[in-house]
Amino acid sequence: MGKPYWKSGYCTEAAARVVQFAFDELGLNRVFATAMTPASYKVMEKMGMKHEGILRHHIRKGDAFEDLRYYGLLRSDDRNQA
């Protein structure tokens, strides 16, 4: 998402639609996502995804290793938080 569109709710809206499609059309029971940046975690948290853990130094970005945060959402979870 380009900087001019940050903090406009577009990422949260798009992610919520993907999750809705996963549950309603594909019939999945669980959706998960990973993130390295606070902006990405906030999108997941706004959607009602639950923080499930951190994989320490799981991914290499340039010359440094970064932690990767995992979030998940079950079909049975309350999705009315977005």
MARVEXDREN-826349 format. One record per residue: z, y, x of N, C-alpha, C, O in turn; residue in one letter. Coordinates in nm, 2 decimals, always signed. Example, Ala and Ser with C-alpha at 12.3 -4.5 7.8 and 13.67 -1.06 7.14 Angstrom:
2
{{+0.78,-0.57,+1.32},{+0.78,-0.45,+1.23},{+0.78,-0.33,+1.32},{+0.85,-0.33,+1.42},'A'};
{{+0.71,-0.22,+1.28},{+0.71,-0.11,+1.37},{+0.79,+0.00,+1.29},{+0.80,+0.11,+1.34},'S'};
//
This chain:
82
{{+0.00,-0.12,+0.09},{+0.00,+0.00,+0.00},{+0.00,+0.12,+0.09},{+0.08,+0.13,+0.18},'M'};
{{-0.09,+0.21,+0.07},{-0.10,+0.33,+0.15},{+0.02,+0.43,+0.12},{+0.07,+0.43,+0.02},'G'};
{{+0.05,+0.50,+0.23},{+0.17,+0.59,+0.22},{+0.17,+0.69,+0.10},{+0.27,+0.71,+0.04},'K'};
{{+0.05,+0.74,+0.06},{+0.05,+0.83,-0.05},{+0.10,+0.77,-0.18},{+0.14,+0.84,-0.27},'P'};
{{+0.10,+0.64,-0.19},{+0.14,+0.57,-0.31},{+0.28,+0.51,-0.30},{+0.33,+0.44,-0.40},'Y'};
{{+0.35,+0.52,-0.19},{+0.48,+0.47,-0.17},{+0.58,+0.53,-0.28},{+0.56,+0.65,-0.32},'W'};
{{+0.67,+0.46,-0.32},{+0.78,+0.51,-0.42},{+0.72,+0.55,-0.55},{+0.78,+0.63,-0.62},'K'};
{{+0.61,+0.49,-0.59},{+0.55,+0.52,-0.72},{+0.56,+0.40,-0.82},{+0.52,+0.42,-0.93},'S'};
{{+0.62,+0.30,-0.77},{+0.64,+0.18,-0.86},{+0.52,+0.08,-0.86},{+0.53,-0.02,-0.93},'G'};
{{+0.42,+0.11,-0.79},{+0.30,+0.03,-0.80},{+0.32,-0.11,-0.74},{+0.28,-0.21,-0.80},'Y'};
{{+0.39,-0.12,-0.63},{+0.42,-0.25,-0.57},{+0.51,-0.34,-0.66},{+0.48,-0.45,-0.68},'C'};
{{+0.61,-0.27,-0.72},{+0.70,-0.35,-0.81},{+0.62,-0.39,-0.93},{+0.64,-0.51,-0.97},'T'};
{{+0.54,-0.31,-0.99},{+0.46,-0.35,-1.11},{+0.37,-0.46,-1.07},{+0.35,-0.56,-1.15},'E'};
{{+0.30,-0.45,-0.96},{+0.20,-0.56,-0.92},{+0.27,-0.69,-0.90},{+0.22,-0.79,-0.94},'A'};
{{+0.38,-0.68,-0.83},{+0.46,-0.81,-0.80},{+0.51,-0.87,-0.92},{+0.51,-0.99,-0.94},'A'};
{{+0.56,-0.79,-1.02},{+0.61,-0.84,-1.14},{+0.50,-0.91,-1.22},{+0.52,-1.01,-1.28},'A'};
{{+0.38,-0.86,-1.22},{+0.26,-0.92,-1.29},{+0.23,-1.05,-1.22},{+0.20,-1.15,-1.29},'R'};
{{+0.23,-1.06,-1.09},{+0.21,-1.19,-1.02},{+0.31,-1.29,-1.06},{+0.28,-1.41,-1.08},'V'};
{{+0.44,-1.25,-1.06},{+0.54,-1.35,-1.10},{+0.52,-1.39,-1.25},{+0.54,-1.51,-1.28},'V'};
{{+0.49,-1.30,-1.33},{+0.47,-1.33,-1.47},{+0.35,-1.43,-1.48},{+0.36,-1.53,-1.56},'Q'};
{{+0.25,-1.41,-1.41},{+0.13,-1.51,-1.41},{+0.18,-1.64,-1.36},{+0.14,-1.75,-1.41},'F'};
{{+0.26,-1.64,-1.25},{+0.31,-1.77,-1.19},{+0.38,-1.85,-1.29},{+0.37,-1.97,-1.30},'A'};
{{+0.47,-1.78,-1.37},{+0.55,-1.85,-1.47},{+0.48,-1.89,-1.60},{+0.48,-2.00,-1.64},'F'};
{{+0.41,-1.79,-1.65},{+0.34,-1.80,-1.78},{+0.21,-1.88,-1.78},{+0.19,-1.96,-1.87},'D'};
{{+0.13,-1.86,-1.68},{+0.00,-1.92,-1.67},{-0.01,-2.04,-1.59},{-0.07,-2.14,-1.62},'E'};
{{+0.06,-2.04,-1.48},{+0.06,-2.16,-1.39},{+0.17,-2.26,-1.41},{+0.17,-2.37,-1.37},'L'};
{{+0.27,-2.21,-1.49},{+0.38,-2.30,-1.53},{+0.48,-2.34,-1.41},{+0.54,-2.44,-1.42},'G'};
{{+0.48,-2.25,-1.31},{+0.57,-2.27,-1.20},{+0.72,-2.26,-1.24},{+0.75,-2.18,-1.34},'L'};
{{+0.81,-2.32,-1.18},{+0.95,-2.31,-1.20},{+1.02,-2.21,-1.11},{+1.12,-2.15,-1.14},'N'};
{{+0.96,-2.19,-0.99},{+1.02,-2.11,-0.89},{+0.91,-2.03,-0.81},{+0.81,-2.08,-0.78},'R'};
{{+0.94,-1.91,-0.78},{+0.86,-1.82,-0.70},{+0.95,-1.77,-0.59},{+1.06,-1.73,-0.61},'V'};
{{+0.89,-1.77,-0.46},{+0.97,-1.71,-0.35},{+0.88,-1.62,-0.27},{+0.76,-1.62,-0.28},'F'};
{{+0.94,-1.53,-0.20},{+0.87,-1.44,-0.11},{+0.96,-1.40,+0.01},{+1.08,-1.42,+0.01},'A'};
{{+0.89,-1.36,+0.11},{+0.96,-1.32,+0.24},{+0.93,-1.17,+0.27},{+0.83,-1.12,+0.23},'T'};
{{+1.02,-1.11,+0.35},{+1.00,-0.97,+0.38},{+1.07,-0.94,+0.51},{+1.17,-1.00,+0.55},'A'};
{{+1.02,-0.84,+0.58},{+1.08,-0.79,+0.71},{+1.13,-0.65,+0.69},{+1.22,-0.61,+0.77},'M'};
{{+1.08,-0.58,+0.59},{+1.12,-0.43,+0.58},{+1.20,-0.40,+0.46},{+1.19,-0.47,+0.36},'T'};
{{+1.29,-0.31,+0.47},{+1.37,-0.27,+0.35},{+1.29,-0.23,+0.23},{+1.33,-0.26,+0.12},'P'};
{{+1.18,-0.17,+0.24},{+1.10,-0.13,+0.13},{+1.05,-0.26,+0.05},{+1.05,-0.26,-0.07},'A'};
{{+1.02,-0.36,+0.13},{+0.98,-0.49,+0.06},{+1.09,-0.56,-0.01},{+1.08,-0.61,-0.12},'S'};
{{+1.21,-0.56,+0.06},{+1.33,-0.62,-0.01},{+1.36,-0.55,-0.14},{+1.39,-0.61,-0.24},'Y'};
{{+1.35,-0.42,-0.14},{+1.38,-0.34,-0.26},{+1.29,-0.37,-0.37},{+1.33,-0.38,-0.49},'K'};
{{+1.16,-0.40,-0.35},{+1.07,-0.44,-0.45},{+1.12,-0.57,-0.51},{+1.12,-0.59,-0.63},'V'};
{{+1.15,-0.67,-0.43},{+1.19,-0.80,-0.47},{+1.32,-0.79,-0.55},{+1.34,-0.85,-0.66},'M'};
{{+1.42,-0.71,-0.51},{+1.54,-0.69,-0.58},{+1.52,-0.62,-0.71},{+1.59,-0.66,-0.81},'E'};
{{+1.43,-0.52,-0.72},{+1.41,-0.46,-0.85},{+1.35,-0.56,-0.95},{+1.37,-0.54,-1.07},'K'};
{{+1.28,-0.66,-0.90},{+1.22,-0.76,-0.99},{+1.32,-0.86,-1.03},{+1.29,-0.95,-1.12},'M'};
{{+1.44,-0.86,-0.98},{+1.54,-0.95,-1.01},{+1.54,-1.07,-0.92},{+1.62,-1.17,-0.95},'G'};
{{+1.47,-1.07,-0.81},{+1.47,-1.18,-0.72},{+1.60,-1.19,-0.65},{+1.66,-1.08,-0.62},'M'};
{{+1.65,-1.31,-0.61},{+1.78,-1.32,-0.55},{+1.76,-1.34,-0.40},{+1.67,-1.42,-0.36},'K'};
{{+1.84,-1.28,-0.32},{+1.84,-1.30,-0.18},{+1.89,-1.44,-0.15},{+2.00,-1.47,-0.19},'H'};
{{+1.81,-1.52,-0.08},{+1.85,-1.66,-0.05},{+1.89,-1.69,+0.09},{+1.94,-1.79,+0.12},'E'};
{{+1.85,-1.60,+0.18},{+1.89,-1.62,+0.32},{+1.80,-1.54,+0.42},{+1.70,-1.48,+0.38},'G'};
{{+1.84,-1.56,+0.55},{+1.77,-1.49,+0.65},{+1.73,-1.59,+0.76},{+1.82,-1.67,+0.80},'I'};
{{+1.61,-1.60,+0.80},{+1.57,-1.68,+0.91},{+1.56,-1.59,+1.03},{+1.47,-1.50,+1.05},'L'};
{{+1.66,-1.61,+1.12},{+1.67,-1.52,+1.23},{+1.56,-1.54,+1.34},{+1.53,-1.65,+1.37},'R'};
{{+1.50,-1.43,+1.38},{+1.40,-1.43,+1.48},{+1.29,-1.53,+1.45},{+1.25,-1.61,+1.53},'H'};
{{+1.25,-1.53,+1.32},{+1.15,-1.63,+1.27},{+1.01,-1.59,+1.30},{+0.92,-1.68,+1.30},'H'};
{{+0.98,-1.46,+1.32},{+0.84,-1.42,+1.33},{+0.83,-1.32,+1.45},{+0.92,-1.24,+1.47},'I'};
{{+0.72,-1.33,+1.52},{+0.70,-1.24,+1.63},{+0.61,-1.12,+1.59},{+0.51,-1.14,+1.53},'R'};
{{+0.66,-1.00,+1.61},{+0.58,-0.88,+1.58},{+0.57,-0.80,+1.71},{+0.66,-0.74,+1.76},'K'};
{{+0.45,-0.80,+1.77},{+0.43,-0.74,+1.90},{+0.51,-0.82,+2.01},{+0.49,-0.94,+2.02},'G'};
{{+0.59,-0.75,+2.08},{+0.67,-0.82,+2.18},{+0.81,-0.86,+2.14},{+0.89,-0.91,+2.22},'D'};
{{+0.84,-0.84,+2.01},{+0.98,-0.86,+1.96},{+0.98,-0.97,+1.85},{+0.88,-0.98,+1.78},'A'};
{{+1.09,-1.04,+1.84},{+1.10,-1.13,+1.73},{+1.18,-1.06,+1.62},{+1.27,-0.98,+1.64},'F'};
{{+1.14,-1.08,+1.49},{+1.20,-1.02,+1.38},{+1.26,-1.12,+1.28},{+1.21,-1.24,+1.28},'E'};
{{+1.36,-1.08,+1.21},{+1.42,-1.17,+1.11},{+1.33,-1.16,+0.99},{+1.26,-1.07,+0.96},'D'};
{{+1.34,-1.27,+0.91},{+1.26,-1.28,+0.79},{+1.36,-1.31,+0.68},{+1.43,-1.41,+0.68},'L'};
{{+1.36,-1.23,+0.57},{+1.45,-1.25,+0.46},{+1.37,-1.32,+0.35},{+1.26,-1.29,+0.32},'R'};
{{+1.44,-1.42,+0.29},{+1.38,-1.49,+0.18},{+1.45,-1.45,+0.05},{+1.57,-1.44,+0.04},'Y'};
{{+1.36,-1.44,-0.05},{+1.41,-1.41,-0.19},{+1.34,-1.51,-0.28},{+1.23,-1.56,-0.26},'Y'};
{{+1.41,-1.55,-0.39},{+1.35,-1.64,-0.49},{+1.39,-1.60,-0.63},{+1.48,-1.53,-0.65},'G'};
{{+1.31,-1.65,-0.72},{+1.33,-1.63,-0.86},{+1.29,-1.76,-0.94},{+1.19,-1.82,-0.91},'L'};
{{+1.38,-1.80,-1.03},{+1.36,-1.92,-1.11},{+1.31,-1.87,-1.25},{+1.34,-1.76,-1.29},'L'};
{{+1.24,-1.96,-1.31},{+1.19,-1.93,-1.45},{+1.31,-1.90,-1.54},{+1.30,-1.81,-1.62},'R'};
{{+1.42,-1.96,-1.51},{+1.54,-1.94,-1.60},{+1.62,-1.82,-1.57},{+1.71,-1.78,-1.65},'S'};
{{+1.59,-1.75,-1.46},{+1.66,-1.62,-1.42},{+1.61,-1.51,-1.51},{+1.50,-1.51,-1.57},'D'};
{{+1.70,-1.42,-1.53},{+1.67,-1.30,-1.61},{+1.57,-1.21,-1.54},{+1.60,-1.16,-1.43},'D'};
{{+1.45,-1.19,-1.60},{+1.35,-1.12,-1.53},{+1.34,-0.98,-1.59},{+1.24,-0.91,-1.56},'R'};
{{+1.43,-0.93,-1.67},{+1.42,-0.80,-1.74},{+1.48,-0.69,-1.65},{+1.53,-0.59,-1.71},'N'};
{{+1.48,-0.71,-1.52},{+1.55,-0.60,-1.44},{+1.45,-0.50,-1.38},{+1.49,-0.40,-1.33},'Q'};
{{+1.32,-0.53,-1.39},{+1.22,-0.44,-1.33},{+1.19,-0.32,-1.41},{+1.11,-0.23,-1.38},'A'};
//
